[in-house]
Amino acid sequence: MNHRLHVALIAATSGLGGLLVGCGTKSDVSLTGNTPAQYSHVWVTVQAVWVNTSGTAGPDDGGWEQFSLSTPSTVDLVAENGGNLGSIASGLRVPARTYSQVRLIPVDATAPLASSAQNAGAIYNFEADYVDSTGTTQQLPLELMNPDKGIGIPTSIKIPIGNVGVGLGGTGTTTGVPFGSTSGTTANPFGTTTGTTSPPLTSTTTGSTTSTTPNNSLAAALDGTVNLVPFTFATNSSGILWSAHATAAYDLSIAGGISGQLSLTNITTSTSGLPNIRVNAETLSADGSRWVVVSSTAVLSDGSFLLYPLATTSSTIPLYYDVVIHGPDIATIIVKGVQVPRPASSNSVTSTSSTTTTLATSSRTYTVPTTTSTTTTPSVTTSGITSSANTNVNAVSIGTLTPRAAAGSPPTSYTANIATAPGALLPAGAVVSFYQTLGGQTEVPYVIESSPIDPFNQVLFYPQALSLGTVDSGTWSTNGTVTMVSAAPKEGAGTYLVAASSPGFSDGPLRLKVSVSPPKSGTATVVVPALTLESGATAGSLAAAVVATTPGKYDQGQLLLSHDGALVATASLDAVLTQGTGGIVTVPGLPTGTPDAVYYATVRAWKSTDPGSVQRQWYPQVIDLRTSTSATIALTVN
């Protein structure tokens, strides 16, 4: 199971006035980003938003409320890092009920360039920009899988009953809106203002009384560290897939964050101008065997960072985060036991007192705050970072920290890559993580670095840079100070446990024999074992009958299967394309028998003598393996 927080949906439910049953308060939709330091821009263009009360509904199932934007909106995930929100739509009239899924409908990179993308400086609707080793800026299209089916986001959002004036003043919700064309209008078009600095307000007049009500705020947080999947194909050709994973959801009215400041003296920045340092918020896995990433962010050029949004402690359930600050050129910093209090009401702030609570899953004891409410003006600490759609971020600070150089001068790091045993490939959508464990009997491994695999070559496209240093760790206290202790991790300085994870599969085991240590020279290599299906899933297969309409036009290709915009499996099409008459391609080992076993097919095909001729084609037919272990599909490659 992939625990990383890849997509999060946020809903704010403030500002309710008089009520009218069945009417939803207007809602605004934004995106926040999180991308590796080497990227200077990651453009994302969205043309529609769907919502459904069913968390397991596939895009072809019923129950969807569909809303097309009057014009597509484009957001740069690099600019919207650290809790900043870029608006993609405003004034959406979502009916008042509880929704379990949201689906973003993107505009494919091959579609005509949207005006919003053009105005932003992009040359594709979905695009990743970076500076290569020669200093040249590369602008590559982000390849989507079945963009017509969208990016599914499991969530739990309660859209409140709206103000009477609001409920009567606008157009009604539109269902069944087609999204293949963005030029038409709908009964409920979105606004498309980008980069608002405060929540849009809806003014309504009832009789002689005028009221101003904030809209609900919905935001999707897209994690480019694992969603951006670079790969190689043909001979010396490369590309980048966008493989979207969605695992968590938040209500902004009860969300919080963790802020901090790093002293960046003598820290080298990347070509994007950002330090190559990232910050994770991690929680214990359900079985208590490891820490898992629930949110991640880049450190900004001034050394500040904000992990936002995060779930907060309720009145009965304490929730703790351990913050992992990491990068190849610094000694990893781990701040334990950070508790984010639930926001107080709009006219109060949270005060804290200390109490001792035992975290049962690891037998650790933390000193954490107990929150009480006082009726004073709100005060929010954000370490100088503001959210463009919500300036009142409820964030606790872990203070100012000074990273140490990883080890000596030079080197401070080494690189590692993976291999797989013969016949034991990783799932195509796998992410490989590198773990270290603090000293202590009850400690379990933390995720230090993560990277998606090249799905076609079963290696990391970029060898993972790993710090050689010891680890600084300390426990957070309510006064914002952390006392650090430096020590080697249990595995030894520069040594990491390695395991893979993937949707639909159980996490790989953490064993010392599956670890990586500094090599005498070159790049270290570790063999990562195959994954087993998660509990409740059964291995199934797909038989694809592939026929090319023009024999000989293509002689190489790949079949990609995706679920909710995330890559699940791949298969080579070379043999059936080369023989001209087509044939059957089998994809084994698919997770079946679970609510998520709904897949769609995309084909990449090209001529071996001209890899630049690559074409993508996606197919509307659903591959439904929720109640079956086998399926067939006919794929005509045009």
C-alpha positions in Angstrom: 0.0 0.0 0.0 1.3 3.4 -0.9 1.1 5.5 2.3 2.5 8.8 0.9 0.1 11.7 0.8 -0.1 12.3 -3.0 -3.4 14.1 -3.3 -5.4 15.7 -0.5 -8.8 17.4 -0.8 -9.6 20.2 1.6 -13.0 21.6 2.5 -13.8 24.7 4.5 -17.3 24.9 6.0 -17.4 28.4 7.5 -19.7 31.3 7.1 -23.2 29.7 7.1 -26.1 32.0 7.3 -29.8 31.2 7.0 -30.4 27.6 5.7 -32.3 26.2 2.8 -32.4 22.4 2.6 -30.8 21.0 -0.5 -28.8 24.1 -1.4 -25.0 23.9 -1.2 -22.8 26.8 -0.2 -20.7 28.0 -3.1 -17.3 26.2 -3.3 -13.9 27.2 -4.7 -11.3 24.8 -6.0 -7.5 25.3 -5.7 -4.3 23.3 -6.2 -1.2 23.2 -4.0 2.0 21.7 -5.1 5.1 19.8 -4.0 7.9 19.1 -6.5 11.5 18.0 -6.5 14.1 20.8 -6.5 15.3 20.2 -10.0 12.0 21.3 -11.6 11.6 25.0 -12.3 7.9 24.6 -13.5 5.3 21.9 -13.4 2.3 23.1 -15.2 -1.1 21.4 -14.6 -4.2 22.4 -16.6 -7.7 21.4 -15.4 -10.9 21.6 -17.4 -13.6 20.0 -15.1 -14.3 18.8 -11.6 -16.6 15.9 -10.7 -17.9 14.8 -7.2 -19.6 11.6 -6.1 -21.0 10.4 -2.8 -19.5 7.0 -3.4 -15.8 6.5 -2.6 -15.6 3.4 -4.9 -17.4 4.7 -8.0 -15.4 4.5 -11.2 -15.6 7.2 -13.8 -18.2 5.3 -15.8 -20.4 4.5 -12.7 -23.4 6.6 -11.8 -23.8 9.3 -9.2 -21.4 11.9 -10.5 -22.1 15.7 -10.3 -20.0 17.0 -13.2 -18.9 20.6 -13.6 -17.0 22.0 -16.6 -14.9 25.1 -16.4 -15.9 27.9 -18.8 -12.2 28.0 -19.7 -9.5 25.6 -18.4 -7.2 26.9 -15.6 -3.5 26.3 -15.3 -1.5 26.1 -12.1 2.3 25.9 -11.6 2.9 23.4 -8.8 6.4 24.7 -8.2 5.0 28.2 -7.5 2.3 26.7 -5.3 4.6 24.9 -3.0 4.5 25.1 0.8 0.8 25.5 1.4 0.3 28.2 -1.3 -2.9 27.7 -3.2 -3.5 28.4 -6.9 -7.1 28.9 -7.8 -8.6 26.8 -10.6 -12.3 27.6 -10.1 -14.7 29.6 -8.0 -18.4 29.6 -7.2 -19.1 26.0 -7.8 -22.6 25.1 -6.6 -22.2 21.7 -5.2 -25.4 20.2 -3.7 -25.3 19.9 0.1 -24.4 16.4 1.0 -21.3 14.3 2.0 -19.0 13.4 -0.8 -16.5 10.5 -0.8 -14.7 11.2 -4.1 -13.6 14.2 -6.2 -12.3 13.8 -9.7 -10.2 16.4 -11.6 -10.4 16.2 -15.4 -7.1 17.4 -16.9 -6.4 18.8 -20.3 -3.9 16.5 -22.1 -0.5 17.7 -23.3 -1.5 16.8 -26.8 -4.6 18.9 -26.8 -4.6 22.5 -28.2 -2.8 24.8 -25.8 -5.3 26.4 -23.4 -5.1 30.1 -23.1 -4.3 29.9 -19.4 -1.3 27.6 -20.1 -0.1 29.9 -22.9 -0.4 33.0 -20.7 1.7 31.2 -18.1 4.5 30.5 -20.5 3.9 26.8 -21.0 4.1 25.1 -24.4 2.0 22.1 -23.2 -1.1 21.9 -21.0 0.7 19.4 -18.8 4.4 20.2 -18.7 7.6 19.7 -16.6 10.5 22.1 -17.0 14.0 21.5 -15.7 17.6 22.5 -16.5 19.7 19.6 -17.8 23.4 18.8 -17.1 24.4 21.2 -20.0 22.5 24.1 -18.5 19.7 24.0 -21.1 16.1 24.3 -20.0 14.0 21.4 -21.1 10.3 21.7 -21.5 8.8 18.2 -21.6 5.1 17.2 -21.9 3.7 15.3 -19.0 2.1 12.1 -20.4 -1.2 11.4 -18.8 -3.0 8.0 -18.8 -6.7 8.1 -19.8 -7.1 11.9 -19.1 -10.7 11.6 -20.1 -11.3 9.5 -17.0 -9.6 12.0 -14.7 -7.6 11.9 -11.5 -9.7 10.3 -8.7 -9.4 11.6 -5.2 -10.9 9.6 -2.3 -12.1 12.0 0.4 -14.8 12.8 2.9 -16.3 16.2 2.4 -19.5 17.5 3.9 -20.8 20.4 1.8 -23.0 22.4 4.2 -26.5 23.7 3.5 -26.0 27.2 2.2 -27.3 30.7 2.9 -30.8 31.3 1.6 -29.7 34.1 -0.6 -26.8 32.1 -1.9 -29.0 29.1 -2.6 -31.5 31.2 -4.6 -29.2 33.7 -6.3 -27.2 31.5 -8.7 -27.6 28.9 -11.4 -28.3 25.3 -10.5 -25.8 22.4 -10.4 -25.2 20.8 -13.8 -24.9 17.0 -14.0 -23.7 14.9 -16.9 -21.7 17.8 -18.4 -19.5 16.6 -21.3 -15.8 17.4 -20.8 -14.3 16.5 -24.1 -14.7 20.0 -25.4 -13.9 23.1 -23.4 -15.3 25.7 -25.7 -19.0 25.3 -24.8 -20.7 26.9 -21.8 -22.6 25.1 -19.1 -25.4 26.0 -16.8 -22.9 26.4 -14.0 -19.5 27.6 -15.3 -16.6 28.1 -12.9 -14.7 31.3 -12.5 -11.1 30.8 -13.5 -9.2 33.5 -11.5 -5.8 32.2 -10.5 -3.8 33.2 -7.5 -6.4 34.8 -5.3 -5.1 36.1 -2.0 -8.1 35.6 0.2 -11.2 33.4 0.2 -13.7 34.8 -2.3 -16.8 36.1 -0.7 -20.4 35.8 -1.9 -22.6 38.9 -1.2 -26.3 38.3 -0.8 -29.2 40.6 -0.2 -32.4 39.5 1.6 -34.9 42.4 2.0 -32.9 45.3 3.3 -30.2 43.1 4.8 -26.9 42.4 3.0 -24.5 39.7 4.2 -21.1 38.5 3.0 -20.5 34.7 3.2 -17.1 33.0 2.5 -17.2 30.3 0.0 -16.2 26.7 0.8 -12.5 26.1 -0.1 -11.6 22.9 -1.8 -7.9 22.2 -2.6 -6.0 19.3 -4.1 -2.4 18.8 -3.0 -0.4 17.1 -5.8 2.9 15.5 -4.7 5.3 15.7 -7.6 8.0 13.8 -5.8 6.2 10.6 -6.6 3.7 11.6 -9.3 6.4 12.8 -11.7 7.8 9.6 -13.2 10.7 10.0 -15.7 11.5 7.0 -17.9 13.5 5.9 -20.9 12.4 4.1 -24.0 13.8 3.2 -27.4 17.4 4.3 -27.7 18.4 7.3 -25.6 14.8 8.7 -25.6 13.1 9.8 -22.4 9.8 11.2 -21.2 7.9 11.9 -18.0 4.6 10.3 -16.9 2.2 11.9 -14.5 1.1 9.0 -12.3 -1.4 10.5 -9.8 -1.9 8.8 -6.4 -4.6 9.9 -4.0 -4.8 8.7 -0.4 -6.1 11.3 2.0 -8.5 14.2 2.6 -8.9 17.1 4.9 -11.5 19.6 6.1 -9.8 23.0 6.0 -11.9 24.2 9.0 -10.2 21.7 11.2 -6.8 21.4 9.4 -3.5 22.6 10.6 0.2 22.7 9.6 3.7 22.6 10.8 6.1 25.4 10.0 9.8 25.9 10.6 12.9 27.8 9.5 16.3 26.5 8.4 19.5 28.4 8.4 20.9 27.9 4.9 24.4 29.2 5.5 26.8 27.4 3.1 23.9 25.2 1.7 24.0 24.9 -2.1 20.9 25.6 -4.0 19.7 23.7 -7.1 19.3 25.1 -10.6 15.7 26.1 -9.6 17.1 28.4 -6.9 15.7 26.1 -4.1 17.9 24.2 -1.6 17.9 20.4 -2.2 16.2 19.9 1.1 12.7 18.4 1.7 10.5 18.1 4.8 8.2 15.1 5.5 5.4 14.8 8.1 5.3 11.1 9.0 3.0 9.0 11.1 3.2 5.4 12.2 1.9 2.7 9.8 -1.3 0.9 11.0 0.8 -2.1 12.0 3.4 0.0 13.8 6.3 -1.4 11.7 7.5 1.8 10.1 6.9 5.5 9.7 5.0 6.6 6.5 4.9 10.0 4.8 1.6 11.8 4.9 2.8 15.2 3.7 5.9 16.5 2.1 7.1 19.9 1.0 10.2 21.6 -0.3 12.3 24.1 1.7 12.0 27.6 0.2 14.9 29.8 -0.9 14.7 31.7 2.4 14.9 28.5 4.4 11.3 28.5 5.5 8.8 25.6 5.1 5.2 24.8 5.8 3.6 21.4 5.8 0.0 22.1 5.1 -2.7 20.8 5.3 -2.5 18.2 8.0 -5.1 16.4 10.1 -5.3 17.8 13.6 -5.8 16.3 17.1 -9.5 15.8 18.0 -10.8 16.2 21.6 -10.4 12.4 22.1 -7.7 11.1 19.7 -4.2 12.5 20.0 -2.4 12.7 16.7 1.4 13.1 16.4 3.7 13.8 13.6 7.5 13.2 13.4 9.1 15.7 11.1 11.9 14.5 8.9 14.2 17.1 7.3 16.4 15.5 4.7 18.6 16.0 1.7 21.8 14.5 0.3 24.1 17.3 1.5 22.9 17.6 5.1 22.7 15.4 8.1 19.0 14.3 8.4 17.1 16.0 11.2 14.2 14.3 12.9 11.9 16.2 15.2 9.6 13.8 17.2 6.2 14.2 18.7 4.8 17.3 17.0 1.1 17.8 17.7 -1.0 20.1 15.6 -4.0 21.4 17.6 -7.4 21.8 16.1 -8.2 25.4 15.2 -10.3 27.3 17.7 -13.4 29.1 16.5 -13.2 32.3 14.4 -13.0 34.5 17.5 -10.6 32.5 19.6 -7.1 31.1 19.7 -5.6 28.0 21.1 -3.6 28.0 24.3 -1.6 25.0 25.4 -0.5 23.2 28.5 1.7 20.2 28.8 0.6 16.6 29.5 2.2 13.2 29.0 0.6 10.8 26.5 1.8 7.4 25.5 1.7 6.5 21.8 0.6 2.9 22.1 1.7 1.7 18.7 5.4 2.4 19.5 5.3 2.5 23.3 6.8 6.0 23.1 6.0 8.7 25.5 5.6 12.3 24.3 5.1 15.6 26.1 2.4 17.2 24.0 0.0 20.2 24.3 -3.5 20.0 25.6 -5.6 22.6 23.9 -8.0 25.0 25.5 -10.0 27.9 23.9 -9.9 31.5 25.0 -11.9 34.4 23.5 -9.1 36.6 22.0 -8.1 37.6 18.5 -6.6 34.8 16.4 -2.9 34.6 16.1 -1.3 32.4 13.5 2.4 31.4 13.0 3.3 30.6 9.5 7.1 31.3 9.4 6.6 33.9 6.8 4.7 31.6 4.4 1.2 32.5 3.5 -1.5 30.6 1.6 -2.9 32.4 -1.3 -6.4 31.1 -0.6 -6.3 31.0 3.3 -4.1 33.5 5.2 -5.2 32.1 8.5 -3.2 28.9 8.5 -3.3 27.1 11.8 0.3 26.0 12.1 2.6 25.2 15.0 6.3 26.0 14.7 9.2 23.8 15.4 11.5 26.8 15.5 14.8 27.6 13.7 17.2 24.8 13.0 20.7 24.7 11.5 21.4 21.7 9.3 24.9 20.1 9.6 26.9 19.1 6.5 26.3 15.5 5.9 29.9 14.2 6.4 33.3 15.6 5.9 34.2 17.6 2.8 33.7 16.1 0.2 31.8 13.8 -0.4 28.7 14.4 1.7 26.6 11.8 -0.2 26.6 8.8 -2.5 24.1 7.5 -5.1 22.2 4.3 -5.1 20.0 2.5 -7.6 17.9 -0.7 -7.6 17.8 -4.0 -9.4 15.1 -6.7 -9.3 15.6 -10.5 -9.1 14.8 -12.4 -12.4 11.1 -13.0 -12.7 10.3 -10.8 -9.6 9.6 -7.4 -11.1 8.1 -4.6 -9.1 4.6 -3.3 -10.0 4.9 -0.5 -12.6 3.6 2.1 -10.2 6.0 1.2 -7.4 7.8 3.8 -5.3 11.1 2.8 -3.6 11.9 4.3 -0.2 15.1 4.4 1.8 14.7 4.1 5.6 16.8 4.7 8.7 16.1 4.0 12.3 17.0 6.0 15.4 18.6 4.2 18.3 16.3 2.9 21.0 14.4 -0.4 21.6 11.0 0.8 20.4 12.2 2.8 17.4 11.0 1.8 13.9 12.4 3.0 10.5 11.7 6.5 9.0 11.3 7.2 5.3 14.3 9.4 4.5 14.2 9.4 0.6 11.6 8.1 -1.9 11.6 7.8 -5.7 9.2 6.3 -8.3 10.7 3.6 -10.5 11.1 3.8 -14.2 8.2 1.5 -15.0 9.6 0.2 -18.2 13.2 -0.5 -17.0 12.7 -1.4 -13.3 15.4 1.1 -12.1 15.4 4.6 -10.7 15.7 7.1 -13.6 17.8 9.3 -11.3 20.0 7.3 -9.0 18.9 8.3 -5.4 21.4 10.6 -3.6 21.8 9.6 0.0 23.4 11.4 2.9 26.5 9.9 4.5 25.9 11.7 7.8 24.7 10.8 11.2 21.2 11.9 12.3 20.2 14.8 14.5 17.1 14.1 16.5 15.1 15.7 19.3 11.6 16.0 20.7 9.4 19.0 20.1 8.2 21.0 23.0 5.3 23.4 23.4 7.7 26.4 23.8 9.0 25.8 20.2 12.5 24.6 21.2 14.1 21.3 20.2 17.2 19.9 21.8 19.2 17.9 19.2 21.3 14.9 19.7 23.6 13.6 17.0 24.0 9.8 16.6 24.4 7.2 13.9 21.2 5.4 13.0 20.8 1.7 13.9 21.8 0.7 10.3 25.0 2.8 10.6 25.9 6.2 9.1 25.2 6.2 5.4 23.3 2.8 5.4 19.6 2.5 4.5 17.0 -0.1 4.5 15.2 -0.3 1.2 11.6 -1.3 0.4 9.0 -0.7 -2.3 5.3 0.2 -2.0 2.6 0.3 -4.6 -1.2 0.7 -4.6 -2.9 -2.7 -4.4 0.1 -4.4 -2.8 1.5 -4.9 0.7 4.5 -2.8 1.6 7.9 -4.5 1.1 9.6 -6.0 4.2 12.2 -4.0 6.0 15.2 -6.3 6.5 18.8 -5.5 7.0 19.8 -7.8 4.1 17.8 -5.5 1.8 19.9 -2.4 2.5 22.4 -0.2 0.8 25.7 1.2 2.0 28.3 3.6 0.6 30.3 1.8 -2.2 34.0 2.1 -2.8 33.2 3.8 -6.0 30.4 4.5 -8.4 26.7 3.9 -7.6 25.6 1.4 -5.0 23.0 -1.2 -6.1 20.4 -3.0 -4.1 18.1 -5.8 -5.2 14.5 -4.9 -4.1 12.2 -8.0 -3.8 8.8 -8.2 -5.5 5.7 -7.2 -3.7 2.7 -9.4 -2.7 -0.9 -8.4 -3.2 -2.5 -6.6 -0.3 -5.0 -8.5 2.0 -8.3 -9.2 0.3 -6.9 -8.9 -3.3 -6.5 -11.8 -5.7 -4.1 -12.0 -8.7 -5.9 -11.6 -12.0 -5.0 -10.9 -15.6 -6.0 -9.0 -18.7 -5.8 -10.3 -22.3 -5.6 -7.5 -24.8 -6.2 -8.2 -28.5 -4.0 -5.6 -30.2 -4.4 -4.7 -33.9 -2.6 -1.9 -35.8 -4.7 -0.2 -38.4 -1.6 0.5 -40.5 0.8 -2.5 -40.3 4.4 -1.4 -40.1 3.6 2.1 -39.0 4.9 1.2 -35.5 7.1 -1.6 -34.4 7.6 -0.8 -30.7 5.1 0.2 -28.0 3.9 -0.2 -24.5 0.5 -0.9 -22.9 -0.2 1.0 -19.7 -3.0 0.2 -17.3 -4.1 2.9 -14.9 -6.5 3.4 -12.0 -7.8 6.9 -11.2 -4.8 8.3 -13.2 -2.2 6.2 -11.4 -0.1 3.7 -13.2 -0.7 0.1 -12.2 0.9 -2.2 -14.8 2.6 -2.2 -18.2 3.3 -4.7 -21.0 5.5 -4.5 -24.1 3.7 -4.4 -27.5 6.9 -4.8 -29.6 6.1 -8.4 -30.7 2.5 -7.8 -31.8 3.4 -4.5 -33.5 6.4 -6.0 -35.4 4.5 -9.0 -36.8 1.9 -6.6 -38.4 -1.1 -8.9 -37.9 -1.4 -8.1 -34.2 -1.9 -10.5 -31.4 -2.7 -11.1 -27.8 -0.8 -9.4 -25.0 -1.4 -10.7 -21.5 -0.9 -8.5 -18.4 -0.6 -10.9 -15.3 -0.6 -10.2 -11.6 -3.3 -7.5 -11.5 -4.9 -6.8 -8.1 -8.6 -8.0 -8.5 -11.5 -8.5 -6.2 -11.3 -5.1 -4.5 -13.3 -1.8 -5.0 -10.2 -0.3 -6.7 -9.9 -3.0 -9.3 -11.2 -0.7 -12.1 -8.6 -0.1 -14.8 -8.3 1.7 -18.2 -5.8 1.3 -21.0 -3.4 3.7 -22.7 -1.0 2.8 -25.6 2.3 4.4 -26.5 3.6 3.4 -29.9 6.5 4.5 -32.1 8.8 3.5 -34.9 12.2 2.2 -33.7 14.0 4.2 -36.3 12.3 7.3 -35.2 11.5 7.4 -31.4 10.3 11.0 -31.9 7.3 9.6 -33.7 5.8 8.3 -30.5 2.0 8.6 -30.3 -0.3 8.0 -27.4 -3.8 6.6 -27.6 -6.2 5.9 -24.7 -9.4 3.8 -24.7 -12.8 4.5 -23.1 -13.6 0.8 -22.3 -13.6 0.0 -18.6 -11.7 -3.0 -17.4 -13.7 -4.0 -14.4 -12.0 -6.7 -12.2 -13.9 -5.9 -9.0 -15.8 -9.2 -9.1 -13.7 -11.2 -11.7 -10.1 -12.4 -12.0 -9.8 -12.0 -15.8 -10.9 -9.6 -18.5 -10.4 -9.1 -22.2 -10.2 -5.9 -24.3 -9.7 -5.1 -28.0 -7.2 -2.3 -28.7 -6.9 -0.9 -32.2 -3.7 1.1 -32.6 -4.3 3.9 -35.1 
